[in-house]
Structure formats: structure tokens, C-alpha cells
Amino acid sequence: MTFVRTRLVLDAMSSGQLLAVTLHGEEPLRNVSRSASALGHAIISQRDETDGSVTLFIRKA
């Protein structure tokens, strides 16, 4: 479900824009990273947050 929400935002964005997604847990991180890459978007970086979450930065293709 997390990637569905992420994809809705990505679909509304212009090519080249950057999206920051905050994820909680390993499974959402794996799923969003894998699915975004499969659609041709670039994973720019990820940042570990102090609360245990991870912020993933995605550039829209």
C-alpha cells in the first residue's frame, strides 16, 4: 500500500522533480525502492532518521 501512495504522487509530478518519502520498516523500504526503480525512477539517496524511519529521495523519470 505504501508504494501505491508513492506512485500516485509520482504520477502527478513533472519529470525531474524530487520526492522525499519517509518509510517505517524494512519491507516498505525494499518495496518502494524496488518498485520505483522498476518504473525507471532514480533512487538518489536515503537518510536514516533519529526515530528509526528512513527518508528515501526519488527523482521522477
C-alpha positions as CSV (number, residue, x, y, z in Angstrom):
1,M,0.0,0.0,0.0
2,T,2.9,2.4,0.7
3,F,4.1,2.2,-2.9
4,V,0.6,2.9,-4.2
5,R,0.5,6.2,-2.3
6,T,4.1,7.0,-3.5
7,R,3.1,6.2,-7.1
8,L,0.1,8.5,-7.0
9,V,2.4,11.3,-6.0
10,L,5.0,10.4,-8.6
11,D,2.4,10.3,-11.3
12,A,1.3,13.8,-10.5
13,M,4.8,15.2,-10.6
14,S,6.8,16.5,-13.5
15,S,9.8,14.7,-14.9
16,G,13.0,15.5,-12.9
17,Q,11.3,16.5,-9.7
18,L,12.5,15.1,-6.4
19,L,10.2,13.3,-3.9
20,A,11.1,12.6,-0.3
21,V,9.3,9.6,1.2
22,T,9.5,8.7,4.9
23,L,9.3,5.0,5.5
24,H,9.0,2.9,8.6
25,G,10.4,-0.6,8.5
26,E,12.5,-2.7,6.1
27,E,9.6,-4.1,4.0
28,P,8.3,-0.7,2.8
29,L,11.8,0.5,2.1
30,R,12.5,-2.6,-0.1
31,N,9.1,-2.4,-1.8
32,V,9.2,1.3,-2.6
33,S,12.9,1.2,-3.7
34,R,12.4,-1.8,-6.0
35,S,9.1,-0.6,-7.5
36,A,10.3,3.0,-8.1
37,S,13.4,1.7,-9.8
38,A,11.4,-0.8,-11.9
39,L,9.3,2.1,-13.2
40,G,12.5,4.0,-14.3
41,H,12.7,6.5,-11.4
42,A,16.1,7.1,-9.8
43,I,16.7,6.5,-6.1
44,I,19.0,9.4,-5.3
45,S,19.8,8.7,-1.7
46,Q,18.3,7.5,1.6
47,R,18.8,9.0,5.1
48,D,18.3,7.2,8.4
49,E,16.3,9.4,10.8
50,T,16.7,9.5,14.5
51,D,13.2,7.9,15.1
52,G,14.2,4.8,13.2
53,S,12.5,5.7,10.0
54,V,14.2,6.2,6.6
55,T,13.7,9.0,4.2
56,L,14.1,7.9,0.6
57,F,14.8,10.5,-2.1
58,I,13.4,9.6,-5.6
59,R,13.9,11.6,-8.8
60,K,11.0,11.1,-11.2
61,A,11.9,9.8,-14.6
